[in-house]
């Protein structure tokens, strides 16, 4: 199973998000510190989940970090994320 697939599985299992995008940006970091041969070291996430309701941005990111704790000590070198509630995602979509 690829790292991206593992990320998807773990987040889906724990949060059942209404939207989940896992983008492997490793190719943008080739040759830099933390870049692994074959990629799968730098990811960007876009997660929309009801479980984020009432949580601060930092608390949402901590939740994702807890879910991916094992991967963050191994194959994942960098993880950028956008975490929204369904209402926030709808408002952002309407504004664009």
N, CA, C and O atoms as a CHARMM CRD file, in Angstrom:
* protein
*
  384
    1    1 UNK  N      0.84700  -1.17400   0.00000 PROA 1      0.00000
    2    1 UNK  CA     0.00000   0.00000   0.00000 PROA 1      0.00000
    3    1 UNK  C      0.89800   1.24500   0.00000 PROA 1      0.00000
    4    1 UNK  O      1.87600   1.31500   0.74400 PROA 1      0.00000
    5    2 UNK  N      0.55900   2.20600  -0.82800 PROA 2      0.00000
    6    2 UNK  CA     1.34800   3.43000  -0.88600 PROA 2      0.00000
    7    2 UNK  C      1.08700   4.28300   0.36000 PROA 2      0.00000
    8    2 UNK  O      0.10600   4.07100   1.07300 PROA 2      0.00000
    9    3 UNK  N      1.96500   5.23800   0.60700 PROA 3      0.00000
   10    3 UNK  CA     1.79600   6.14400   1.74300 PROA 3      0.00000
   11    3 UNK  C      0.50700   6.95000   1.56600 PROA 3      0.00000
   12    3 UNK  O     -0.23500   7.14700   2.52900 PROA 3      0.00000
   13    4 UNK  N      0.23800   7.41400   0.35700 PROA 4      0.00000
   14    4 UNK  CA    -0.98900   8.18100   0.09500 PROA 4      0.00000
   15    4 UNK  C     -2.23300   7.34600   0.40200 PROA 4      0.00000
   16    4 UNK  O     -3.18700   7.84800   0.99600 PROA 4      0.00000
   17    5 UNK  N     -2.22600   6.08700   0.00300 PROA 5      0.00000
   18    5 UNK  CA    -3.36000   5.20000   0.28100 PROA 5      0.00000
   19    5 UNK  C     -3.51900   4.97500   1.78200 PROA 5      0.00000
   20    5 UNK  O     -4.63700   4.93100   2.29500 PROA 5      0.00000
   21    6 UNK  N     -2.40300   4.83500   2.47400 PROA 6      0.00000
   22    6 UNK  CA    -2.44100   4.65100   3.92800 PROA 6      0.00000
   23    6 UNK  C     -3.02000   5.88800   4.61300 PROA 6      0.00000
   24    6 UNK  O     -3.83100   5.76700   5.53100 PROA 6      0.00000
   25    7 UNK  N     -2.61000   7.06700   4.17500 PROA 7      0.00000
   26    7 UNK  CA    -3.16000   8.32000   4.71200 PROA 7      0.00000
   27    7 UNK  C     -4.67000   8.34500   4.50100 PROA 7      0.00000
   28    7 UNK  O     -5.42600   8.62300   5.43100 PROA 7      0.00000
   29    8 UNK  N     -5.10400   8.05600   3.28000 PROA 8      0.00000
   30    8 UNK  CA    -6.53700   8.04900   2.97000 PROA 8      0.00000
   31    8 UNK  C     -7.29500   7.07500   3.86100 PROA 8      0.00000
   32    8 UNK  O     -8.33600   7.41700   4.42100 PROA 8      0.00000
   33    9 UNK  N     -6.77000   5.86100   3.98900 PROA 9      0.00000
   34    9 UNK  CA    -7.45600   4.84900   4.78400 PROA 9      0.00000
   35    9 UNK  C     -7.59500   5.28000   6.23300 PROA 9      0.00000
   36    9 UNK  O     -8.67700   5.17500   6.81100 PROA 9      0.00000
   37   10 UNK  N     -6.51100   5.76300   6.82300 PROA 10     0.00000
   38   10 UNK  CA    -6.54000   6.13900   8.23200 PROA 10     0.00000
   39   10 UNK  C     -7.48400   7.31000   8.49000 PROA 10     0.00000
   40   10 UNK  O     -8.24200   7.29200   9.46000 PROA 10     0.00000
   41   11 UNK  N     -7.44500   8.32000   7.63800 PROA 11     0.00000
   42   11 UNK  CA    -8.32700   9.48000   7.83900 PROA 11     0.00000
   43   11 UNK  C     -9.77700   9.08900   7.58800 PROA 11     0.00000
   44   11 UNK  O    -10.66100   9.49400   8.34300 PROA 11     0.00000
   45   12 UNK  N    -10.03700   8.30700   6.54200 PROA 12     0.00000
   46   12 UNK  CA   -11.40100   7.84500   6.28200 PROA 12     0.00000
   47   12 UNK  C    -11.94000   7.02200   7.44500 PROA 12     0.00000
   48   12 UNK  O    -13.08100   7.21500   7.86400 PROA 12     0.00000
   49   13 UNK  N    -11.13300   6.11300   7.96500 PROA 13     0.00000
   50   13 UNK  CA   -11.56600   5.25500   9.06800 PROA 13     0.00000
   51   13 UNK  C    -11.89200   6.05600  10.32100 PROA 13     0.00000
   52   13 UNK  O    -12.85200   5.74400  11.02600 PROA 13     0.00000
   53   14 UNK  N    -11.11000   7.07100  10.59800 PROA 14     0.00000
   54   14 UNK  CA   -11.24900   7.82800  11.84600 PROA 14     0.00000
   55   14 UNK  C    -12.24100   8.98500  11.76500 PROA 14     0.00000
   56   14 UNK  O    -12.94400   9.26300  12.73600 PROA 14     0.00000
   57   15 UNK  N    -12.30400   9.66300  10.61300 PROA 15     0.00000
   58   15 UNK  CA   -13.12400  10.86900  10.51400 PROA 15     0.00000
   59   15 UNK  C    -14.33300  10.75100   9.58800 PROA 15     0.00000
   60   15 UNK  O    -15.25200  11.56400   9.68300 PROA 15     0.00000
   61   16 UNK  N    -14.35400   9.77600   8.71000 PROA 16     0.00000
   62   16 UNK  CA   -15.41300   9.67000   7.69600 PROA 16     0.00000
   63   16 UNK  C    -15.68100  11.03400   7.06000 PROA 16     0.00000
   64   16 UNK  O    -16.80600  11.52900   7.11400 PROA 16     0.00000
   65   17 UNK  N    -14.65500  11.64500   6.45700 PROA 17     0.00000
   66   17 UNK  CA   -14.82700  12.99100   5.91200 PROA 17     0.00000
   67   17 UNK  C    -15.75700  13.00800   4.70100 PROA 17     0.00000
   68   17 UNK  O    -15.88200  12.02100   3.97600 PROA 17     0.00000
   69   18 UNK  N    -16.40100  14.14500   4.50500 PROA 18     0.00000
   70   18 UNK  CA   -17.23300  14.29900   3.31200 PROA 18     0.00000
   71   18 UNK  C    -16.35900  14.61900   2.10400 PROA 18     0.00000
   72   18 UNK  O    -16.78300  14.44500   0.96200 PROA 18     0.00000
   73   19 UNK  N    -15.14700  15.08400   2.35700 PROA 19     0.00000
   74   19 UNK  CA   -14.18000  15.33000   1.28600 PROA 19     0.00000
   75   19 UNK  C    -12.78100  15.05800   1.82100 PROA 19     0.00000
   76   19 UNK  O    -12.43500  15.46100   2.93200 PROA 19     0.00000
   77   20 UNK  N    -11.99400  14.37400   1.01800 PROA 20     0.00000
   78   20 UNK  CA   -10.60400  14.10900   1.37900 PROA 20     0.00000
   79   20 UNK  C     -9.77000  14.09300   0.11100 PROA 20     0.00000
   80   20 UNK  O     -9.99300  13.28100  -0.78800 PROA 20     0.00000
   81   21 UNK  N     -8.81300  14.99500   0.05300 PROA 21     0.00000
   82   21 UNK  CA    -7.84500  15.01700  -1.03000 PROA 21     0.00000
   83   21 UNK  C     -6.46700  14.81000  -0.42000 PROA 21     0.00000
   84   21 UNK  O     -6.08600  15.50300   0.52300 PROA 21     0.00000
   85   22 UNK  N     -5.72800  13.86200  -0.95700 PROA 22     0.00000
   86   22 UNK  CA    -4.35400  13.61600  -0.54300 PROA 22     0.00000
   87   22 UNK  C     -3.49500  13.85900  -1.78000 PROA 22     0.00000
   88   22 UNK  O     -3.56300  13.11400  -2.75800 PROA 22     0.00000
   89   23 UNK  N     -2.68900  14.91200  -1.71700 PROA 23     0.00000
   90   23 UNK  CA    -1.87500  15.30100  -2.86400 PROA 23     0.00000
   91   23 UNK  C     -0.40900  15.06900  -2.52000 PROA 23     0.00000
   92   23 UNK  O      0.11300  15.63000  -1.55600 PROA 23     0.00000
   93   24 UNK  N      0.23800  14.24500  -3.31200 PROA 24     0.00000
   94   24 UNK  CA     1.66500  13.96200  -3.11800 PROA 24     0.00000
   95   24 UNK  C      2.45300  15.05700  -3.83500 PROA 24     0.00000
   96   24 UNK  O      2.45200  15.13000  -5.06400 PROA 24     0.00000
   97   25 UNK  N      3.11600  15.89600  -3.06500 PROA 25     0.00000
   98   25 UNK  CA     3.91500  16.99600  -3.62200 PROA 25     0.00000
   99   25 UNK  C      5.41000  16.69200  -3.54900 PROA 25     0.00000
  100   25 UNK  O      6.23500  17.60000  -3.64700 PROA 25     0.00000
  101   26 UNK  N      5.75300  15.44100  -3.38200 PROA 26     0.00000
  102   26 UNK  CA     7.15800  15.05300  -3.20800 PROA 26     0.00000
  103   26 UNK  C      8.02500  15.47000  -4.38700 PROA 26     0.00000
  104   26 UNK  O      9.18900  15.82800  -4.20800 PROA 26     0.00000
  105   27 UNK  N      7.46500  15.42600  -5.58300 PROA 27     0.00000
  106   27 UNK  CA     8.24400  15.78500  -6.76400 PROA 27     0.00000
  107   27 UNK  C      8.73700  17.23500  -6.71100 PROA 27     0.00000
  108   27 UNK  O      9.73400  17.57500  -7.34800 PROA 27     0.00000
  109   28 UNK  N      8.04500  18.08200  -5.95800 PROA 28     0.00000
  110   28 UNK  CA     8.44400  19.48000  -5.81700 PROA 28     0.00000
  111   28 UNK  C      9.65000  19.64100  -4.88900 PROA 28     0.00000
  112   28 UNK  O     10.26900  20.70400  -4.84300 PROA 28     0.00000
  113   29 UNK  N      9.97600  18.58400  -4.15600 PROA 29     0.00000
  114   29 UNK  CA    11.03500  18.64300  -3.15300 PROA 29     0.00000
  115   29 UNK  C     12.19000  17.69800  -3.45100 PROA 29     0.00000
  116   29 UNK  O     13.04500  17.47800  -2.59400 PROA 29     0.00000
  117   30 UNK  N     12.22500  17.14100  -4.64300 PROA 30     0.00000
  118   30 UNK  CA    13.29700  16.20600  -5.01500 PROA 30     0.00000
  119   30 UNK  C     14.65600  16.87400  -4.82100 PROA 30     0.00000
  120   30 UNK  O     14.88300  18.00100  -5.26100 PROA 30     0.00000
  121   31 UNK  N     15.53600  16.16400  -4.16500 PROA 31     0.00000
  122   31 UNK  CA    16.87600  16.67300  -3.91400 PROA 31     0.00000
  123   31 UNK  C     17.00400  17.49900  -2.64800 PROA 31     0.00000
  124   31 UNK  O     18.11400  17.86600  -2.26100 PROA 31     0.00000
  125   32 UNK  N     15.89900  17.79500  -2.00200 PROA 32     0.00000
  126   32 UNK  CA    15.92000  18.56700  -0.75500 PROA 32     0.00000
  127   32 UNK  C     15.96800  17.62900   0.45100 PROA 32     0.00000
  128   32 UNK  O     15.74000  16.42500   0.33400 PROA 32     0.00000
  129   33 UNK  N     16.26700  18.20500   1.59600 PROA 33     0.00000
  130   33 UNK  CA    16.29200  17.42600   2.83900 PROA 33     0.00000
  131   33 UNK  C     14.93300  16.78800   3.07500 PROA 33     0.00000
  132   33 UNK  O     13.90200  17.43800   2.90500 PROA 33     0.00000
  133   34 UNK  N     14.92700  15.52600   3.46300 PROA 34     0.00000
  134   34 UNK  CA    13.69800  14.81800   3.77500 PROA 34     0.00000
  135   34 UNK  C     13.04200  14.14600   2.58100 PROA 34     0.00000
  136   34 UNK  O     12.13700  13.32800   2.74800 PROA 34     0.00000
  137   35 UNK  N     13.48800  14.48300   1.38100 PROA 35     0.00000
  138   35 UNK  CA    12.91000  13.86400   0.18200 PROA 35     0.00000
  139   35 UNK  C     13.43300  12.43100   0.07500 PROA 35     0.00000
  140   35 UNK  O     14.63800  12.18600   0.14500 PROA 35     0.00000
  141   36 UNK  N     12.50800  11.50000  -0.09500 PROA 36     0.00000
  142   36 UNK  CA    12.88800  10.08700  -0.20500 PROA 36     0.00000
  143   36 UNK  C     12.98800   9.68600  -1.66200 PROA 36     0.00000
  144   36 UNK  O     12.29100  10.23300  -2.51700 PROA 36     0.00000
  145   37 UNK  N     13.84500   8.74400  -1.93500 PROA 37     0.00000
  146   37 UNK  CA    13.91900   8.14300  -3.26900 PROA 37     0.00000
  147   37 UNK  C     12.54900   7.54900  -3.57500 PROA 37     0.00000
  148   37 UNK  O     12.01800   6.77700  -2.77600 PROA 37     0.00000
  149   38 UNK  N     11.98600   7.89000  -4.69700 PROA 38     0.00000
  150   38 UNK  CA    10.67200   7.37100  -5.05700 PROA 38     0.00000
  151   38 UNK  C      9.52000   8.22300  -4.55500 PROA 38     0.00000
  152   38 UNK  O      8.36000   7.89400  -4.80300 PROA 38     0.00000
  153   39 UNK  N      9.81600   9.31300  -3.85400 PROA 39     0.00000
  154   39 UNK  CA     8.76400  10.23400  -3.42100 PROA 39     0.00000
  155   39 UNK  C      8.00900   9.76800  -2.19300 PROA 39     0.00000
  156   39 UNK  O      8.54700   9.05900  -1.34200 PROA 39     0.00000
  157   40 UNK  N      6.76400  10.17600  -2.11800 PROA 40     0.00000
  158   40 UNK  CA     5.86500   9.88200  -0.99400 PROA 40     0.00000
  159   40 UNK  C      6.44000  10.33400   0.35200 PROA 40     0.00000
  160   40 UNK  O      6.44900   9.58300   1.32700 PROA 40     0.00000
  161   41 UNK  N      6.91600  11.57700   0.37500 PROA 41     0.00000
  162   41 UNK  CA     7.45200  12.13300   1.61500 PROA 41     0.00000
  163   41 UNK  C      6.82000  13.48000   1.96000 PROA 41     0.00000
  164   41 UNK  O      6.84200  13.88300   3.12300 PROA 41     0.00000
  165   42 UNK  N      6.26100  14.18100   0.98000 PROA 42     0.00000
  166   42 UNK  CA     5.67700  15.51400   1.16900 PROA 42     0.00000
  167   42 UNK  C      4.23500  15.48500   0.65400 PROA 42     0.00000
  168   42 UNK  O      3.98400  15.19400  -0.51600 PROA 42     0.00000
  169   43 UNK  N      3.29600  15.79300   1.54900 PROA 43     0.00000
  170   43 UNK  CA     1.87600  15.71100   1.18700 PROA 43     0.00000
  171   43 UNK  C      1.12800  16.97000   1.57000 PROA 43     0.00000
  172   43 UNK  O      1.49600  17.68100   2.50500 PROA 43     0.00000
  173   44 UNK  N      0.06400  17.22600   0.81800 PROA 44     0.00000
  174   44 UNK  CA    -0.89100  18.28400   1.13100 PROA 44     0.00000
  175   44 UNK  C     -2.25700  17.61500   1.25600 PROA 44     0.00000
  176   44 UNK  O     -2.65600  16.83200   0.39500 PROA 44     0.00000
  177   45 UNK  N     -2.96700  17.93200   2.33700 PROA 45     0.00000
  178   45 UNK  CA    -4.29400  17.36500   2.58900 PROA 45     0.00000
  179   45 UNK  C     -5.34800  18.45700   2.54600 PROA 45     0.00000
  180   45 UNK  O     -5.11200  19.58900   2.96900 PROA 45     0.00000
  181   46 UNK  N     -6.49900  18.10400   2.03500 PROA 46     0.00000
  182   46 UNK  CA    -7.69100  18.93900   2.13600 PROA 46     0.00000
  183   46 UNK  C     -8.77100  18.02300   2.70700 PROA 46     0.00000
  184   46 UNK  O     -9.20900  17.07400   2.05600 PROA 46     0.00000
  185   47 UNK  N     -9.19200  18.32400   3.93500 PROA 47     0.00000
  186   47 UNK  CA   -10.12700  17.45600   4.64300 PROA 47     0.00000
  187   47 UNK  C    -11.34200  18.27500   5.08200 PROA 47     0.00000
  188   47 UNK  O    -11.19800  19.32500   5.70700 PROA 47     0.00000
  189   48 UNK  N    -12.52900  17.79000   4.75300 PROA 48     0.00000
  190   48 UNK  CA   -13.77700  18.38500   5.20900 PROA 48     0.00000
  191   48 UNK  C    -14.48600  17.32500   6.04600 PROA 48     0.00000
  192   48 UNK  O    -14.82300  16.24900   5.55200 PROA 48     0.00000
  193   49 UNK  N    -14.70600  17.64600   7.32800 PROA 49     0.00000
  194   49 UNK  CA   -15.29000  16.65300   8.22900 PROA 49     0.00000
  195   49 UNK  C    -16.12400  17.32200   9.31700 PROA 49     0.00000
  196   49 UNK  O    -15.77100  18.38800   9.82100 PROA 49     0.00000
  197   50 UNK  N    -17.22000  16.68900   9.66700 PROA 50     0.00000
  198   50 UNK  CA   -18.07500  17.16800  10.76200 PROA 50     0.00000
  199   50 UNK  C    -17.32400  17.22900  12.08800 PROA 50     0.00000
  200   50 UNK  O    -17.61000  18.08200  12.92800 PROA 50     0.00000
  201   51 UNK  N    -16.36100  16.32400  12.27600 PROA 51     0.00000
  202   51 UNK  CA   -15.63300  16.24100  13.54700 PROA 51     0.00000
  203   51 UNK  C    -14.80000  17.49100  13.83700 PROA 51     0.00000
  204   51 UNK  O    -14.33100  17.66300  14.96200 PROA 51     0.00000
  205   52 UNK  N    -14.60800  18.36000  12.85400 PROA 52     0.00000
  206   52 UNK  CA   -13.85600  19.59200  13.06900 PROA 52     0.00000
  207   52 UNK  C    -14.70900  20.69300  13.70600 PROA 52     0.00000
  208   52 UNK  O    -14.18200  21.71200  14.15300 PROA 52     0.00000
  209   53 UNK  N    -16.01100  20.48400  13.74300 PROA 53     0.00000
  210   53 UNK  CA   -16.92100  21.48700  14.31200 PROA 53     0.00000
  211   53 UNK  C    -16.51400  21.79900  15.75100 PROA 53     0.00000
  212   53 UNK  O    -16.35700  20.89600  16.57400 PROA 53     0.00000
  213   54 UNK  N    -16.34600  23.08000  16.04000 PROA 54     0.00000
  214   54 UNK  CA   -16.01600  23.52000  17.38600 PROA 54     0.00000
  215   54 UNK  C    -14.53400  23.43500  17.73300 PROA 54     0.00000
  216   54 UNK  O    -14.13300  23.83300  18.82700 PROA 54     0.00000
  217   55 UNK  N    -13.71400  22.92100  16.81100 PROA 55     0.00000
  218   55 UNK  CA   -12.27600  22.81900  17.05500 PROA 55     0.00000
  219   55 UNK  C    -11.54700  23.97300  16.37700 PROA 55     0.00000
  220   55 UNK  O    -11.93200  24.40300  15.28900 PROA 55     0.00000
  221   56 UNK  N    -10.50300  24.46800  17.01500 PROA 56     0.00000
  222   56 UNK  CA    -9.66500  25.49300  16.40300 PROA 56     0.00000
  223   56 UNK  C     -8.86500  24.86500  15.26600 PROA 56     0.00000
  224   56 UNK  O     -8.80600  23.64200  15.13500 PROA 56     0.00000
  225   57 UNK  N     -8.25400  25.71000  14.45200 PROA 57     0.00000
  226   57 UNK  CA    -7.41300  25.23100  13.36100 PROA 57     0.00000
  227   57 UNK  C     -6.29200  24.35800  13.91900 PROA 57     0.00000
  228   57 UNK  O     -5.98700  23.30300  13.36300 PROA 57     0.00000
  229   58 UNK  N     -5.68400  24.79600  15.00800 PROA 58     0.00000
  230   58 UNK  CA    -4.59200  24.03100  15.61400 PROA 58     0.00000
  231   58 UNK  C     -5.09300  22.68000  16.12900 PROA 58     0.00000
  232   58 UNK  O     -4.42500  21.66500  15.93600 PROA 58     0.00000
  233   59 UNK  N     -6.24900  22.65400  16.77400 PROA 59     0.00000
  234   59 UNK  CA    -6.80800  21.40100  17.28500 PROA 59     0.00000
  235   59 UNK  C     -7.13800  20.43900  16.14100 PROA 59     0.00000
  236   59 UNK  O     -6.97100  19.22800  16.28500 PROA 59     0.00000
  237   60 UNK  N     -7.59600  20.95900  15.02800 PROA 60     0.00000
  238   60 UNK  CA    -7.89700  20.12200  13.86100 PROA 60     0.00000
  239   60 UNK  C     -6.61300  19.49000  13.33000 PROA 60     0.00000
  240   60 UNK  O     -6.57700  18.30200  13.01000 PROA 60     0.00000
  241   61 UNK  N     -5.56500  20.30100  13.24300 PROA 61     0.00000
  242   61 UNK  CA    -4.30000  19.78700  12.74400 PROA 61     0.00000
  243   61 UNK  C     -3.69300  18.77700  13.71100 PROA 61     0.00000
  244   61 UNK  O     -3.08800  17.79400  13.28200 PROA 61     0.00000
  245   62 UNK  N     -3.84900  19.00700  14.99500 PROA 62     0.00000
  246   62 UNK  CA    -3.37100  18.03100  15.98100 PROA 62     0.00000
  247   62 UNK  C     -4.10700  16.71000  15.82400 PROA 62     0.00000
  248   62 UNK  O     -3.50400  15.64400  15.94800 PROA 62     0.00000
  249   63 UNK  N     -5.39800  16.77200  15.55500 PROA 63     0.00000
  250   63 UNK  CA    -6.18500  15.56200  15.34900 PROA 63     0.00000
  251   63 UNK  C     -5.64100  14.76400  14.16000 PROA 63     0.00000
  252   63 UNK  O     -5.45700  13.55000  14.25600 PROA 63     0.00000
  253   64 UNK  N     -5.38700  15.44100  13.04800 PROA 64     0.00000
  254   64 UNK  CA    -4.81600  14.77200  11.87000 PROA 64     0.00000
  255   64 UNK  C     -3.42900  14.21300  12.21000 PROA 64     0.00000
  256   64 UNK  O     -3.10600  13.08100  11.85000 PROA 64     0.00000
  257   65 UNK  N     -2.61800  15.00900  12.90000 PROA 65     0.00000
  258   65 UNK  CA    -1.27700  14.53900  13.28600 PROA 65     0.00000
  259   65 UNK  C     -1.36000  13.30000  14.16800 PROA 65     0.00000
  260   65 UNK  O     -0.54600  12.38800  14.02900 PROA 65     0.00000
  261   66 UNK  N     -2.33500  13.25600  15.07400 PROA 66     0.00000
  262   66 UNK  CA    -2.51000  12.06900  15.92600 PROA 66     0.00000
  263   66 UNK  C     -2.89200  10.85000  15.09100 PROA 66     0.00000
  264   66 UNK  O     -2.40100   9.74600  15.33100 PROA 66     0.00000
  265   67 UNK  N     -3.76000  11.05200  14.12200 PROA 67     0.00000
  266   67 UNK  CA    -4.18000   9.94900  13.25600 PROA 67     0.00000
  267   67 UNK  C     -2.98500   9.40000  12.47500 PROA 67     0.00000
  268   67 UNK  O     -2.87300   8.19200  12.27000 PROA 67     0.00000
  269   68 UNK  N     -2.09800  10.29300  12.04200 PROA 68     0.00000
  270   68 UNK  CA    -0.96600   9.90200  11.20200 PROA 68     0.00000
  271   68 UNK  C      0.35700   9.86200  11.97400 PROA 68     0.00000
  272   68 UNK  O      1.43200   9.94800  11.38100 PROA 68     0.00000
  273   69 UNK  N      0.26800   9.73200  13.28700 PROA 69     0.00000
  274   69 UNK  CA     1.46300   9.77400  14.13700 PROA 69     0.00000
  275   69 UNK  C      2.57000   8.83300  13.65000 PROA 69     0.00000
  276   69 UNK  O      3.72600   9.24100  13.54300 PROA 69     0.00000
  277   70 UNK  N      2.22800   7.60300  13.36100 PROA 70     0.00000
  278   70 UNK  CA     3.23300   6.62000  12.94100 PROA 70     0.00000
  279   70 UNK  C      3.90200   7.03300  11.63000 PROA 70     0.00000
  280   70 UNK  O      5.12000   6.91800  11.49000 PROA 70     0.00000
  281   71 UNK  N      3.11700   7.50700  10.68200 PROA 71     0.00000
  282   71 UNK  CA     3.65900   7.90300   9.38300 PROA 71     0.00000
  283   71 UNK  C      4.52100   9.16800   9.49200 PROA 71     0.00000
  284   71 UNK  O      5.47700   9.34000   8.73600 PROA 71     0.00000
  285   72 UNK  N      4.17700  10.04000  10.42900 PROA 72     0.00000
  286   72 UNK  CA     4.94700  11.27200  10.60700 PROA 72     0.00000
  287   72 UNK  C      6.32100  11.00500  11.21600 PROA 72     0.00000
  288   72 UNK  O      7.20800  11.85500  11.13400 PROA 72     0.00000
  289   73 UNK  N      6.50400   9.84600  11.81900 PROA 73     0.00000
  290   73 UNK  CA     7.83100   9.49200  12.33900 PROA 73     0.00000
  291   73 UNK  C      8.61100   8.67600  11.32300 PROA 73     0.00000
  292   73 UNK  O      9.77100   8.33600  11.55600 PROA 73     0.00000
  293   74 UNK  N      7.98600   8.36200  10.20300 PROA 74     0.00000
  294   74 UNK  CA     8.63800   7.53700   9.19100 PROA 74     0.00000
  295   74 UNK  C      8.62000   8.18300   7.82700 PROA 74     0.00000
  296   74 UNK  O      9.38900   9.10800   7.56700 PROA 74     0.00000
  297   75 UNK  N      7.75600   7.71100   6.95600 PROA 75     0.00000
  298   75 UNK  CA     7.84900   8.13300   5.56100 PROA 75     0.00000
  299   75 UNK  C      7.44400   9.58600   5.29100 PROA 75     0.00000
  300   75 UNK  O      7.92700  10.17300   4.32300 PROA 75     0.00000
  301   76 UNK  N      6.58500  10.17700   6.10100 PROA 76     0.00000
  302   76 UNK  CA     6.13000  11.54600   5.83200 PROA 76     0.00000
  303   76 UNK  C      7.12200  12.53600   6.44400 PROA 76     0.00000
  304   76 UNK  O      7.36500  12.53300   7.65100 PROA 76     0.00000
  305   77 UNK  N      7.68000  13.37000   5.59200 PROA 77     0.00000
  306   77 UNK  CA     8.61100  14.40300   6.04900 PROA 77     0.00000
  307   77 UNK  C      7.88400  15.73100   6.25100 PROA 77     0.00000
  308   77 UNK  O      8.19900  16.47400   7.18000 PROA 77     0.00000
  309   78 UNK  N      6.91500  16.03100   5.39000 PROA 78     0.00000
  310   78 UNK  CA     6.18700  17.29700   5.47900 PROA 78     0.00000
  311   78 UNK  C      4.71300  17.05200   5.16500 PROA 78     0.00000
  312   78 UNK  O      4.36300  16.27100   4.28100 PROA 78     0.00000
  313   79 UNK  N      3.86200  17.75000   5.92200 PROA 79     0.00000
  314   79 UNK  CA     2.42300  17.59400   5.76200 PROA 79     0.00000
  315   79 UNK  C      1.75400  18.94900   5.91200 PROA 79     0.00000
  316   79 UNK  O      1.73800  19.53400   6.99500 PROA 79     0.00000
  317   80 UNK  N      1.20400  19.43700   4.81500 PROA 80     0.00000
  318   80 UNK  CA     0.42800  20.68100   4.83300 PROA 80     0.00000
  319   80 UNK  C     -1.03700  20.27800   4.79700 PROA 80     0.00000
  320   80 UNK  O     -1.39700  19.29600   4.14900 PROA 80     0.00000
  321   81 UNK  N     -1.87900  21.02800   5.48800 PROA 81     0.00000
  322   81 UNK  CA    -3.28500  20.63700   5.49700 PROA 81     0.00000
  323   81 UNK  C     -4.23100  21.81400   5.58900 PROA 81     0.00000
  324   81 UNK  O     -3.93100  22.85000   6.18200 PROA 81     0.00000
  325   82 UNK  N     -5.38000  21.61400   4.98000 PROA 82     0.00000
  326   82 UNK  CA    -6.50200  22.53700   5.08300 PROA 82     0.00000
  327   82 UNK  C     -7.63500  21.70600   5.66400 PROA 82     0.00000
  328   82 UNK  O     -8.04700  20.70700   5.07400 PROA 82     0.00000
  329   83 UNK  N     -8.13500  22.12000   6.81800 PROA 83     0.00000
  330   83 UNK  CA    -9.16500  21.35600   7.52100 PROA 83     0.00000
  331   83 UNK  C    -10.38900  22.24200   7.70700 PROA 83     0.00000
  332   83 UNK  O    -10.30400  23.30500   8.32200 PROA 83     0.00000
  333   84 UNK  N    -11.51600  21.80700   7.18100 PROA 84     0.00000
  334   84 UNK  CA   -12.74100  22.59900   7.22300 PROA 84     0.00000
  335   84 UNK  C    -13.93100  21.76000   7.67300 PROA 84     0.00000
  336   84 UNK  O    -13.96300  20.54300   7.48600 PROA 84     0.00000
  337   85 UNK  N    -14.90300  22.43400   8.26700 PROA 85     0.00000
  338   85 UNK  CA   -16.19600  21.80100   8.51100 PROA 85     0.00000
  339   85 UNK  C    -16.97600  21.86200   7.19500 PROA 85     0.00000
  340   85 UNK  O    -16.59700  22.62100   6.30300 PROA 85     0.00000
  341   86 UNK  N    -18.04400  21.09000   7.05000 PROA 86     0.00000
  342   86 UNK  CA   -18.84700  21.17600   5.83200 PROA 86     0.00000
  343   86 UNK  C    -19.40300  22.58900   5.59100 PROA 86     0.00000
  344   86 UNK  O    -19.45100  23.04000   4.44600 PROA 86     0.00000
  345   87 UNK  N    -19.82000  23.28700   6.64400 PROA 87     0.00000
  346   87 UNK  CA   -20.32600  24.64900   6.47200 PROA 87     0.00000
  347   87 UNK  C    -19.23500  25.59100   5.98000 PROA 87     0.00000
  348   87 UNK  O    -19.47800  26.42400   5.10600 PROA 87     0.00000
  349   88 UNK  N    -18.04200  25.46300   6.53300 PROA 88     0.00000
  350   88 UNK  CA   -16.92000  26.29700   6.09500 PROA 88     0.00000
  351   88 UNK  C    -16.55800  26.01200   4.64500 PROA 88     0.00000
  352   88 UNK  O    -16.26400  26.93500   3.88500 PROA 88     0.00000
  353   89 UNK  N    -16.57900  24.74500   4.25900 PROA 89     0.00000
  354   89 UNK  CA   -16.27300  24.37200   2.88100 PROA 89     0.00000
  355   89 UNK  C    -17.31800  24.93700   1.91700 PROA 89     0.00000
  356   89 UNK  O    -16.97400  25.42300   0.83900 PROA 89     0.00000
  357   90 UNK  N    -18.59100  24.87000   2.30500 PROA 90     0.00000
  358   90 UNK  CA   -19.66300  25.40600   1.47500 PROA 90     0.00000
  359   90 UNK  C    -19.52400  26.92000   1.32400 PROA 90     0.00000
  360   90 UNK  O    -19.70600  27.45800   0.23200 PROA 90     0.00000
  361   91 UNK  N    -19.20000  27.60300   2.42100 PROA 91     0.00000
  362   91 UNK  CA   -19.02800  29.05700   2.36500 PROA 91     0.00000
  363   91 UNK  C    -17.83700  29.42500   1.47900 PROA 91     0.00000
  364   91 UNK  O    -17.91200  30.38100   0.70600 PROA 91     0.00000
  365   92 UNK  N    -16.74700  28.67500   1.58600 PROA 92     0.00000
  366   92 UNK  CA   -15.56100  28.94000   0.77000 PROA 92     0.00000
  367   92 UNK  C    -15.86500  28.71200  -0.70900 PROA 92     0.00000
  368   92 UNK  O    -15.41000  29.47000  -1.56600 PROA 92     0.00000
  369   93 UNK  N    -16.63000  27.67300  -1.00200 PROA 93     0.00000
  370   93 UNK  CA   -16.99100  27.37300  -2.38300 PROA 93     0.00000
  371   93 UNK  C    -17.90500  28.45600  -2.94500 PROA 93     0.00000
  372   93 UNK  O    -17.75700  28.85800  -4.09900 PROA 93     0.00000
  373   94 UNK  N    -18.84800  28.92900  -2.13500 PROA 94     0.00000
  374   94 UNK  CA   -19.76100  29.97100  -2.58200 PROA 94     0.00000
  375   94 UNK  C    -19.03400  31.28600  -2.83900 PROA 94     0.00000
  376   94 UNK  O    -19.41800  32.04900  -3.72500 PROA 94     0.00000
  377   95 UNK  N    -17.97900  31.55100  -2.06200 PROA 95     0.00000
  378   95 UNK  CA   -17.22500  32.79100  -2.19500 PROA 95     0.00000
  379   95 UNK  C    -16.30600  32.78600  -3.40300 PROA 95     0.00000
  380   95 UNK  O    -15.86400  33.84500  -3.84900 PROA 95     0.00000
  381   96 UNK  N    -16.01200  31.60300  -3.94000 PROA 96     0.00000
  382   96 UNK  CA   -15.05900  31.56300  -5.07100 PROA 96     0.00000
  383   96 UNK  C    -15.73100  31.54200  -6.41000 PROA 96     0.00000
  384   96 UNK  O    -15.05600  31.50900  -7.43900 PROA 96     0.00000
